[in-house]
């Protein structure tokens, strides 16, 4: 679990709740593939995890070819401060609810989903395009 008693852990947890975009890097065909993604962080008695929804043809859906390890990072300051990196293991998690029933995800991104017309501004349209749930566990952090 991310240790909230450390300064770094507290900052990372604050950004996981505040920021709505994180960079996720997977490996595809032997090359790193960074991409900005929407995400949801959950923490409870059973542990912690990051969820994201993926389009079928994107590298994270094929992440098993390069291995399950991923890195996530937030944008840093223009001067190189606030470097916060999370490492973890990703897997396709088909047991997660689809977007229209994924209440926490809908609450976090409702305005963005409704604004974007590339999926008709509907949860069903978004869910049709982003139908592959990814779960990232075994989180560890580093940074400054």
Secondary structure by P-SEA (a helix, b strand, c coil): ccccccaaaaaaaaaaacccbbbbbbbcccbbbbbbbbbcccccccccbbbbbbccccccccccccccbbbbbcccccccccbbbbbbbbcccccccccccaaaaaaacaaaaaacccccccaaaaaaaccbbbbbcccccccc
